[in-house]
Amino acid sequence: MRIKRDFIFDPSLVLYLPLYELDGKSFMSRDAYGHLCTVTGALWRPNGRYFDGSDDFISCPDAPSLDYTANTIEIWANIPAQTHSGSQINIGLAKTASYLTGICYRTHATVPTVVGWYFLADTENDAKYSFHRFDGDDSWHHIVGVFNGVRTSIYFDSILKDSATEDDTWTPNNETLKIMGGVDGRYINGLLGEARIYNRALTPLEIQHNYLATKWRYR
């Protein structure tokens, strides 16, 4: 029996994690690739997985399908205000050890708290990023980061919040994909309902479609 999906479910969808359906200490992703994901600490709840901000995360080994030169990362997350005092912590998904590639929450004593979309190459000087001021509000938000090969963009609840262009190129890496923490010993407190990675840049209309098609679960 084929399950109908209201959001965009096409060959470009390389990772799909409906965490509200996926309990247990390990599970397979619900895309065509069946990535094996391992849970460290994060507790299952009917609306997703809860991460305590101390040592919880989910990991997924590297695979060729997760190496891309353009992509979209899309999540539903509920993030309260954080007490971390420095640097960035991934929410959603990040794919490098020393440099984050994904959606992350950044808090620092001298800069505003933001949610950023980072697409980094082999050094921090090659970073492509977009930011949205966000202090955490303990509410569900649809957060999307897009990189089309040249420009990064970040959307909150289908609304474009920031976009930036740089000339650097991106080189895929073979690091483990980590979800809601575990990069450089940094973890975030909150809930993650679902996550998707596409190996192409979704259009603004497609992002709005996915938001409207899935928000009934969280709003």
C-alpha positions as CSV (number, residue, x, y, z in Angstrom):
1,M,0.0,0.0,0.0
2,R,1.5,3.4,-1.0
3,I,1.2,6.1,1.6
4,K,0.1,9.5,0.2
5,R,2.2,12.4,1.4
6,D,0.9,16.0,1.2
7,F,4.3,17.6,1.2
8,I,6.7,17.2,-1.8
9,F,7.8,13.6,-1.9
10,D,10.0,13.3,-5.1
11,P,13.4,11.7,-6.0
12,S,15.2,14.8,-4.6
13,L,14.1,13.9,-1.0
14,V,17.2,12.1,0.3
15,L,16.3,12.1,4.0
16,Y,12.8,12.0,5.7
17,L,12.4,11.6,9.4
18,P,8.8,11.8,10.8
19,L,10.1,11.6,14.4
20,Y,6.5,11.5,15.8
21,E,6.2,8.0,14.1
22,L,9.8,6.8,14.8
23,D,10.2,5.4,18.3
24,G,12.9,3.0,19.6
25,K,16.7,3.4,19.9
26,S,17.2,3.1,16.2
27,F,15.1,3.4,13.1
28,M,15.3,3.7,9.3
29,S,14.5,6.9,7.6
30,R,11.2,7.0,5.6
31,D,12.7,8.0,2.2
32,A,13.9,5.9,-0.7
33,Y,17.3,5.4,0.9
34,G,16.4,3.9,4.3
35,H,19.2,5.6,6.3
36,L,19.8,3.9,9.7
37,C,19.6,6.4,12.5
38,T,20.7,5.9,16.0
39,V,19.2,7.7,19.0
40,T,21.3,8.9,22.0
41,G,19.0,9.9,24.8
42,A,16.3,11.7,22.9
43,L,12.9,10.6,24.2
44,W,10.0,9.8,21.9
45,R,6.8,11.8,22.3
46,P,3.6,11.8,20.1
47,N,4.7,15.0,18.4
48,G,8.3,14.2,17.9
49,R,11.5,13.7,19.9
50,Y,12.5,15.6,23.0
51,F,16.2,16.6,23.4
52,D,17.3,17.7,26.9
53,G,20.1,20.0,25.9
54,S,22.7,18.0,27.8
55,D,23.7,14.9,25.8
56,D,20.8,14.0,23.5
57,F,21.2,13.7,19.7
58,I,20.4,11.4,16.7
59,S,23.1,10.4,14.3
60,C,23.0,9.1,10.7
61,P,26.2,7.7,9.0
62,D,27.4,9.4,5.8
63,A,26.1,8.1,2.5
64,P,26.6,9.2,-1.1
65,S,23.0,10.5,-1.2
66,L,23.8,12.9,1.6
67,D,26.6,14.6,-0.4
68,Y,25.2,17.5,-2.4
69,T,26.2,20.8,-3.9
70,A,22.8,22.3,-3.4
71,N,20.1,21.4,-0.9
72,T,17.2,22.2,1.3
73,I,16.9,21.3,5.0
74,E,13.4,21.6,6.4
75,I,12.3,21.0,10.0
76,W,9.5,21.5,12.4
77,A,11.0,22.4,15.8
78,N,9.9,23.8,19.2
79,I,12.8,25.6,20.8
80,P,12.6,27.4,24.2
81,A,15.0,30.1,25.2
82,Q,18.5,28.5,25.7
83,T,21.0,29.0,28.5
84,H,24.1,28.3,26.4
85,S,26.7,31.0,26.6
86,G,28.6,30.6,23.4
87,S,28.9,29.6,19.8
88,Q,26.5,27.7,17.6
89,I,24.5,24.5,18.2
90,N,22.8,22.6,15.5
91,I,19.0,22.3,15.5
92,G,17.7,20.1,12.8
93,L,20.7,18.6,11.0
94,A,24.4,19.3,10.7
95,K,27.0,17.4,8.7
96,T,30.5,18.4,9.8
97,A,32.5,18.0,12.9
98,S,34.5,21.2,13.0
99,Y,32.2,23.4,10.9
100,L,28.5,23.2,11.0
101,T,26.5,22.7,7.8
102,G,22.9,23.0,8.6
103,I,20.4,25.0,10.7
104,C,21.8,26.1,14.0
105,Y,20.9,28.2,17.0
106,R,23.6,30.7,18.0
107,T,23.9,32.5,21.3
108,H,26.9,34.6,22.4
109,A,27.5,37.3,25.0
110,T,28.3,39.9,22.3
111,V,25.9,39.1,19.5
112,P,22.1,38.7,19.3
113,T,20.6,35.2,19.6
114,V,19.8,34.0,16.1
115,V,18.8,30.9,14.1
116,G,21.2,30.6,11.2
117,W,21.4,28.6,8.0
118,Y,25.1,27.7,7.5
119,F,26.5,26.1,4.5
120,L,30.2,25.7,5.1
121,A,33.1,24.3,3.0
122,D,36.5,23.2,4.3
123,T,37.3,26.3,6.3
124,E,35.2,28.9,8.2
125,N,36.3,31.5,5.7
126,D,34.2,29.7,3.1
127,A,31.0,30.0,5.1
128,K,27.7,30.9,3.4
129,Y,25.1,31.8,5.9
130,S,21.8,33.6,6.5
131,F,20.4,34.6,9.9
132,H,17.1,35.3,11.6
133,R,16.9,36.9,15.1
134,F,15.2,34.3,17.4
135,D,15.5,34.0,21.1
136,G,13.4,30.8,21.5
137,D,9.7,31.0,22.3
138,D,8.7,27.4,23.2
139,S,6.4,27.3,20.1
140,W,6.4,25.2,17.0
141,H,8.1,26.7,13.9
142,H,8.7,25.5,10.4
143,I,12.3,26.4,9.6
144,V,13.9,25.9,6.2
145,G,17.4,26.5,5.0
146,V,18.1,26.6,1.3
147,F,21.4,26.7,-0.7
148,N,21.0,26.8,-4.5
149,G,24.7,26.6,-5.2
150,V,25.3,30.4,-4.9
151,R,22.8,31.8,-2.4
152,T,21.7,30.8,1.1
153,S,18.2,31.6,2.4
154,I,16.4,31.0,5.6
155,Y,12.6,30.8,6.0
156,F,10.5,30.9,9.2
157,D,6.9,29.6,8.8
158,S,7.3,30.0,5.0
159,I,8.4,33.6,5.2
160,L,11.9,34.5,3.8
161,K,13.9,36.1,6.6
162,D,17.3,36.5,5.2
163,S,19.3,35.7,2.0
164,A,23.0,36.1,1.1
165,T,25.3,35.4,-1.8
166,E,29.0,34.4,-1.8
167,D,31.4,33.3,-4.5
168,D,33.0,30.3,-2.6
169,T,32.3,26.8,-3.7
170,W,31.1,23.9,-1.6
171,T,32.9,20.5,-1.4
172,P,30.8,17.6,0.1
173,N,32.3,15.8,3.1
174,N,32.0,12.4,4.6
175,E,31.2,13.4,8.2
176,T,28.3,11.8,10.2
177,L,25.0,13.6,10.0
178,K,23.9,14.7,13.5
179,I,20.5,15.9,14.6
180,M,19.8,18.4,17.4
181,G,23.3,18.2,18.9
182,G,26.5,16.2,19.2
183,V,28.7,18.5,17.1
184,D,31.8,19.6,19.1
185,G,30.0,18.6,22.3
186,R,27.2,21.2,21.9
187,Y,23.6,20.3,22.5
188,I,20.2,22.1,22.4
189,N,17.0,21.7,24.4
190,G,13.8,21.3,22.5
191,L,11.5,19.2,20.4
192,L,12.0,18.1,16.8
193,G,8.8,16.9,15.1
194,E,10.1,16.1,11.6
195,A,13.0,16.7,9.3
196,R,13.7,16.5,5.6
197,I,16.7,17.0,3.3
198,Y,16.3,17.6,-0.4
199,N,19.3,17.5,-2.7
200,R,18.0,20.6,-4.6
201,A,16.9,24.0,-3.7
202,L,13.1,24.1,-3.1
203,T,11.3,27.2,-4.5
204,P,9.5,29.7,-2.2
205,L,6.2,28.3,-3.5
206,E,7.3,24.7,-2.7
207,I,8.3,25.8,0.8
208,Q,5.0,27.5,1.4
209,H,3.2,24.3,0.2
210,N,5.1,22.1,2.6
211,Y,4.4,24.5,5.5
212,L,0.7,24.6,4.8
213,A,0.5,20.9,4.2
214,T,2.1,19.9,7.5
215,K,1.3,22.7,10.0
216,W,-1.9,21.0,11.1
217,R,0.2,18.6,13.2
218,Y,1.8,21.4,15.2
219,R,-0.6,24.4,15.1
